[in-house]
């Protein structure tokens, strides 16, 4: 099967134009980090300060600049928040850990400062995102690669019993060809560069609705695929894939434009593993200077389900994905853990429904235990970026609970910064479809700063 080669936009010309514009964009330089930090005086009262991390970190032009916009990940940690923390609390030798790394924002921001980082996450996508973000874009020759894909005879499809539920047969014939090249013919240096464009273009042919948090078909998505079938699926897919390759090159070059070539930091990734299990089995010499993380939201924890289609196309077997899903917070077995917070107990007493109380308890048992175990290995600063999700319309002060817990363990709660949420990936709804209660999306996110 030969792909129709009609490319309405010269993607490589567009890349060159974007790079020309990038050279004249005014980007504030990254601050040189000091060798030591002076301690701020302790406050008699806890301070809560409004802030706009986007305005405070102008050296990162936008939340989706460079590789920070490479992959569409739910509830992403914005790089400006990480940059602010590094600018004000890190030294030039700080080692950073993020046990709930998601799409790797903490590590990719620390990399810009020349700082080593370690990233953990249950979702294996983290490994692929980091590998793509640090790849050499000069290896992605779009014209030659499209030619190779056109003539490739390799064929590969995920081993998944419900594949034909999510894709029409003509789409699977086409996708089997391009993913066959990825899995069976592309070399190791090319796969990281090709993975993200293929994932993004493949979404175009799926009945899944990307605006919904969980994997689900929708009339809108079905209409999109049916329209593509009528208009010429192969030519539209080829044009989309070509554009995604160009976009990937552009994003990598934007990111590298911010790098200091003198820095040679390391990002260590442990993906597809449970953070709480890792925290319990740390070697004796595991130590970090800072912990910077954005844990899962209380009511949004099913990231594996959001990523299921992508994981299948990347080659993960059905049994592996099923086991990963079982280890997410809503489903895994969680042992009780003492949360040292009167606010935690106060809100627990107000939750009447047993299944919601269990969700509340398991969330804090798991996250607090992981962070507590790691806090014993952190020398200086912990920064927890959390949202105040609701349970039956009652907003839970997650930031207060964590601040109280770690204060009881001897940490000093220096400040909580409150930042307004500007954009959202998921659709908006007046009422929560699961409960019928008016949907109050989180208006702000809170950065809790804890010091030794």
N, C-alpha and C positions, 0 to 999 in steps of 0.2 A: 504494500500500500504506500503510495507516494503522497507526501503532503503537498498541497497547492502552495506555491511560493509567491504570495502577494503581500508585500509589506508596505502599507500606506504611509508609514513614517520612517524616515531614515534615523534609526535610533542612535547610531554612532555619531552622526552629525549633531544630534541633540546633546549627547554627552559632551562633545567638545564645546558647544555653546554654553552649557551649564558650567563647565570648568572655567571658561573665560569669565563668566559672571562671578564665579566663586573667588577669583583672584582679586576682584575689586570690592567684594563684600567686606565691610568693616566688622571684624571679629575681635572682641577684646581678648588680650592674651591671658593664658592661664597663669595664676599667681604662683610664684616660687614658694614652695613650702619651707617653713623654718625648721631648723634642727631640733628645737625644743619649743614648748608652749608654756606661757605663764598661766597659772591657775586663776580663774575668775573668783572673786570673793563669794562666799556662800550667801545665799539669799535667805532672809528670815521667813519669807512667804514664797510659795511656788508661783512662778510667773507664767502666764499664758499670753503669748504675743502673736498678733496677726502678722502674716508675712506673705509675700509673693515670691516663691523660689524662682519663678521665671524671670522676675525683675532683678533679683539678687545675684543671679548667675548669668550675666549677659555673654560670657565667653562660650556658652552653648546657645546658638541662635534660636533654636526651637526645641520642643519636646520630641519632635520626629526628625531632627537633623541627623544626617549621617546614618550610622548603623542603628541608632535609637529608633528609627522608623523603618527598619529593614523588614521586620516581621510583625504582624498584627496579633498582639498577645493581650488577653483580657486583664484589666486592672493593672496596667503597667506602672512601675515605679518611674517617675519622671527624672531624667538625669540631672536637672537643675537642683533638685533636692539633695542628691548625693554630692554634687559639686559644692553646694553651700556648706555641707557638713565637713567635707575635706578641707575647704578653704579656711574654716574657722576652728577646726579641732585636730586635724592631722598634722603630722610632722613629715619630713622628707624620707623617713624610714618606716612609716606606719605600715603594718600588715593588717589587712582587712578581711573579715569573713562575713558572708551573707548566707545564712542557712535556709532561706526561702527565696532563692535567687530569681525564680520566674524566667524572664527573658534575658537576664544577665546585666541589667542596668548598672548595678553597683560595680561589678568587675570591669565593665567597659568604660565607666567613668573613671575609676581608679587608674586604669591603664593610661588614660590621658595625662595623669599626673606622675606617671612612672612608678606607681605603687603596686606591690604584689597583692593579689587577692585570692581567696578561695570561695568557690560558689557551690552550693548544694541545692538540689531540687529533685522532687519525685518525678517530675516530667522529663523524659529523655530529650525533649526538644531543646532544652538548654544547651546540651553539647553541640547540636547542629547549628544553633544560632551563634554561639561563640566561635565555632570553627569558621562559619561563613563570614563573620564580622572581622576576623583577623586574617582572612585569605588575601592573596595577592590578586587584585582585580585585573592586572595586565595579562593574566592567564586566560581570561574569558574573552575569546575572539568571537564576537557574535555572528558575523557573516559565515565564518568557517564552521562554527558549531551548528548553525541552522542547516547548513549544507549536509553536515554529517548526520544530523537527526533525520533529514529528508531521505537519506539513502540507507539508514541503519535497518537491519533485518532482525535485530534483537527484539524479544518480546517478554514482558514480565508483568504479572498482575498480583496484587496482594492475595494471600490465602485467607479470604474472609467470606463467610457464608452469606452475608447480606450485601455484598458489593453491588449486585444488580438492582438492589432497592434504591441505591443512592445515585446511580449513574445509568443513563440509557446505553443500549448496546453499542451504537456507533461511537459514543464517547469512550467506552472501555477499549474498543479496538485501537483508537488513536492513542489513548493514555498508555496502553500496554506497550506501544512502540517506543514512546519517548522515555517512559520509566524503564523499559528494557535496556535502553542505552545507558541510563544512569546506573543501574544495578549491575549490568553485565559487561559493559564496554568502557565506561568512563574511568579514567585513572584517579588515584587517590587525591591528587592535587586539584582536580577539576570538580569532584563531587561537592565539596563544600560551597563552591561558587554557583553550582547548578541547582542545588537543593531548594533554596528559597524561591528562585524564579519558577521552578517546576511546581512547587506547592501552591504558590499564588495563582499561577495560570490554571492549575488543576481545579481550584475552587470554582472557576467559571463554569465548569461542566457538571457540577454537582447539584443535586436537588436540595442540599443542605442550605439553610438560611444563615449566613454569617452574622446577621444582626442579632441572633438569639444566642443566649449564653450556652445552651446545651444543644447537642446535635439534634436537629429536627428539620423535617421537610416543611415547606410552606408553599401556599399558592403562588406567591411572588417568585420564589426560586424555581418552581416548576415552569412558570411562564417564561422565565429567563432562558432556561435550557431549551424549551420548545422553540423559542424564537431563534436561538443559535442553530438548531437543527434545520429550520426553514431557510436561514440566511447563508448557511455554509459553515458547518462546524469546524472543518479543518483549517480553512483560511483564517477564520476568526481566532481560533486557538493559536495558530502560528504567529499571528500578529501580536496577540496578547503575550505569548512567551517571549517573543523578541523584545517587546517593550519591558517586560519584567527583567530580562537580562540587562538591558540598558539601565534600568532603574537600580539594579543591584550594583553595577559598576559605579554609577553616580553616587550612591550612598556610601560605598566604601571609600571613594576618593574624597568625599566631603569629610568623612571621619579622619582619614589619614592627613587631611589638610590641617587638622588640629594637633597632630602628634609632634612631639619633639624627638627627632631621630636619635638624640643622645640617650633617651630612656629605653631600657630593655627590661620591662617588668614581665611578670609571669601571671597568668590566670590559671589556677588549678580548678578543674571542674569535676564534681562527682554528681552525675545525673542518673536518674532512674533508681534513686535510693531514697529511703525514708530518713528525713533529717533527724527525727528523734532517735532512730536506731544508730545513726552515725554519732550523735552526741553522746550516746551511752557507751560507745566502744572506742573512744579517742585514745590514741597513744599518749604516753605520759608526757612527751615533749611537745604536744600540740599547744601552741600559744599564738595569740593575736593581740594587736594593740587596740583595734577597733572592731566593733560589730555594727554593721549598717544593714538593716533589713526592712522589708515590708511584708509582714506575715499575711497569709490568706485572710480575706474578710470573714467575719463570723457567718454570714449568710451566703457566701460565694466561694465554695471550696472545691468544686468539681472541675478542675482544670484539665484532667486527663480526658474527661468526656468531651470537653471543648476541642481537644486536640486529636481526637480519635482518628478521624479521616487522615490527617497528616501523618500520624504515626504509622498507619497501615501502609501508606505509600512509601514511607521511608524504610519499610521492610520489617517492622516489628510484628511478630506473629500475634494472632488473636488471643492466645492464652497469656502472653506477656502483658498485653494491654488490659486484659481482664484482671490479672493479678495486681497491676498498678492501680486500677480503679478501686479495688478492694482495700487498698492501703491509704486511700484518701480519707480525710477527717470525717466525713459523714458516715463512713462505713467501717473503718478499721476499729479493732478492739483497743480501747484506751483505758489504762489503769488510773485509778484516782491519784491526784497529785494535790498537795496543799497549796492553794493560792492565797498568799498572805495579803489579802486586801479586804477591808470592811465593805468597800463599794461592791466588790464581787459578790459577797454574801448577801448584801442588801438587795441586789437585783435578782439573784437566784431565788430569793424568797417571794418575789413578785411574779414569777413565771408559774402559771397554774398547770399548763398542759405538759404532761410527762415527756412527750417526744421532743418538745422545744427545750425543756429543762435539760434533757440529756444532750441535745445539740450544744447548748450553752456550756454545760459542764465539760463535755469532751473537748470542745474547742480550747478552753482555757487550760484544762489538764495537759493537753498535748503541746500547745504552743508555749505555755509557761514553763513546762518541764524542759523542753528543748533549749529555750533561751536561758533558763537557770543553769543547766549543765554547762552551757557554753560560757556563761558569765564568769564562771570560776576560772576560765582560761583567757579572759580578756583583761588586758593590763590597764586600759585607760578609759575608753568611751564606748557607750552603747547608744545607738540611735534607732528608735523603733518608729516606723512610719505606718500609722494605723488609721482606720476609719471607724466611725461610730455607726455601725449597722443597727438595724432595728429588729426587735423580736415582738411580733404582734403590735406593731406601731409604737413601741417604746424603744427609744434610742439608748443603746448600751455605751457607756463611757469607757471604751476599751483602753484609751490612753491613760485615764485615771487609774484603772485597775492595774495596769502594768507598772505605772509609776509607784503606786503604793506597794506593790509586791516587791519590787527591787529596792525600794527605800528600806523596807523591812529587812532586806538581806545585806544592808550596809552601803548601798549605792546612794549617791547624792543626785536628787532630781534637780537639775540645773534650770531647765526651761522646757515648755512645750510650745512649739511653733504651730500656728493654725493657718493652713493654706486652703484657699477656695479651689474646689474642683472646677476646672474650666471646660474640659471636654470629656465626653464619654464615648466608648465604643459601642455599647449595647443600646438597643432600642429603648425609647421612653414609653411609659404606660401610666395612665392616670390611676389605675387600680392594679394591685399585685394580682396576676392571674391565678396564683395558687391559693390566696387567702381571701380575695375580694376586698381587702382593706386598701384604703387610699395609699398609693405608692409614694413614700417619701424617700427619694434617693439621697444619699449622703451629700450634703452641701459642702463639706470640708473634710480635709485629711489632717491628721495631727502628727507632728514629729516630736517624740519624747526624747529629750537628751538627758542621759544618765552618765555621771562621772564617778570615778573611784575617789 
